[in-house]
Amino acid sequence: MAITLVLMRHFYDLFMKGSEGPLAVFFSWGWHGVDLFFALSGFLIGGQIIGECRNSEFRFKRFFIKRSFRILPPYFFAIAVFVVFFSYMNGFFILKNSQVFNIFWRMPFISKITYSHPR
């Protein structure tokens, strides 16, 4: 449901901005989907953590390893699809040699760590 609400809002922004009427008002409320998503995911993840803490089974490292195996594969897949799709649309590989290094440096957010700690 949350995804549907977010898609409705994007549809509103693209095609219905400035329109009047009940349908436009309904679609403009799609931003509630983000709030719903965060509330539901926080509830589910929090419940999982609380349940493991009650049984003395919660391990911070194991939690983040499980989360990374759930989040990172679709993240890298989406980036690969983006690069292939736009390379195909442009008729050439969209990344130059320096950009290939740059994208693999930035994808796992390593650049955030190095930039946040000045030398």
C-alpha positions as CSV (number, residue, x, y, z in Angstrom):
1,M,0.0,0.0,0.0
2,A,2.8,2.4,0.9
3,I,4.4,1.9,-2.6
4,T,1.1,2.5,-4.3
5,L,0.7,5.8,-2.4
6,V,4.2,6.9,-3.4
7,L,3.6,6.0,-7.0
8,M,0.3,8.0,-6.9
9,R,2.2,11.0,-5.7
10,H,4.8,10.7,-8.5
11,F,1.9,10.4,-11.0
12,Y,0.4,13.5,-9.5
13,D,3.6,15.5,-9.7
14,L,4.2,14.4,-13.3
15,F,0.7,14.7,-14.8
16,M,-1.8,16.3,-12.5
17,K,0.0,19.2,-10.8
18,G,-2.2,22.2,-10.9
19,S,-5.3,20.2,-11.6
20,E,-8.4,20.5,-9.5
21,G,-11.0,17.9,-8.5
22,P,-11.3,15.0,-6.1
23,L,-9.0,12.7,-8.1
24,A,-6.2,15.3,-8.0
25,V,-6.7,15.8,-4.3
26,F,-6.7,12.0,-3.8
27,F,-3.4,11.6,-5.7
28,S,-1.7,14.5,-4.0
29,W,-2.0,12.7,-0.7
30,G,0.4,10.0,-1.9
31,W,3.3,11.4,0.1
32,H,1.7,9.7,3.1
33,G,3.1,6.5,1.6
34,V,6.6,7.3,2.8
35,D,5.4,7.9,6.3
36,L,3.5,4.6,6.2
37,F,6.6,2.8,4.9
38,F,8.8,4.1,7.6
39,A,6.2,3.4,10.3
40,L,5.7,-0.2,9.1
41,S,9.4,-1.0,8.6
42,G,10.2,0.5,12.0
43,F,7.5,-1.6,13.6
44,L,8.6,-4.8,12.0
45,I,12.4,-4.3,12.5
46,G,11.8,-3.0,16.1
47,G,9.6,-6.0,16.9
48,Q,12.3,-8.3,15.5
49,I,15.0,-6.7,17.7
50,I,12.8,-6.6,20.8
51,G,12.0,-10.3,20.3
52,E,15.6,-11.3,20.0
53,C,16.6,-9.1,23.0
54,R,14.0,-10.9,25.1
55,N,15.6,-14.2,24.3
56,S,19.1,-12.8,24.7
57,E,19.8,-13.6,21.1
58,F,20.3,-10.1,19.6
59,R,23.7,-9.5,18.1
60,F,24.3,-6.1,16.6
61,K,26.8,-7.5,14.0
62,R,24.5,-10.3,13.0
63,F,21.6,-7.8,12.6
64,F,23.6,-5.6,10.2
65,I,24.9,-8.5,8.2
66,K,21.4,-9.8,7.7
67,R,20.2,-6.3,6.8
68,S,23.0,-5.8,4.3
69,F,22.3,-9.1,2.6
70,R,18.7,-7.9,2.2
71,I,19.4,-4.4,1.1
72,L,22.7,-4.4,-0.9
73,P,21.9,-6.9,-3.7
74,P,18.8,-5.0,-5.0
75,Y,20.9,-1.8,-4.6
76,F,23.7,-3.0,-6.8
77,F,21.3,-4.6,-9.2
78,A,19.4,-1.3,-9.6
79,I,22.7,0.5,-10.3
80,A,23.7,-2.1,-12.9
81,V,20.4,-1.9,-14.6
82,F,20.6,1.9,-14.7
83,V,24.1,1.8,-16.3
84,V,23.1,-0.9,-18.9
85,F,19.8,0.9,-19.7
86,F,21.3,4.3,-20.2
87,S,24.3,3.0,-22.0
88,Y,22.0,1.3,-24.4
89,M,19.8,4.4,-24.8
90,N,22.9,6.6,-25.5
91,G,24.5,4.1,-27.9
92,F,27.7,3.9,-25.9
93,F,29.0,2.9,-22.5
94,I,28.1,5.9,-20.3
95,L,30.9,5.5,-17.9
96,K,34.5,6.5,-18.8
97,N,37.4,4.7,-17.1
98,S,37.7,7.3,-14.4
99,Q,34.0,7.1,-13.8
100,V,34.0,3.3,-13.4
101,F,36.5,3.7,-10.5
102,N,34.4,6.5,-9.1
103,I,31.1,4.6,-9.2
104,F,32.6,1.6,-7.4
105,W,34.2,4.0,-4.9
106,R,30.9,5.7,-4.2
107,M,28.4,2.7,-4.4
108,P,29.3,1.2,-1.0
109,F,29.5,4.7,0.5
110,I,33.2,4.5,1.2
111,S,33.6,8.0,0.0
112,K,31.3,9.2,2.8
113,I,33.7,7.7,5.4
114,T,36.8,9.2,3.9
115,Y,35.3,12.6,3.4
116,S,33.8,12.8,6.8
117,H,37.2,12.3,8.5
118,P,39.6,15.0,7.3
119,R,43.3,14.3,7.5
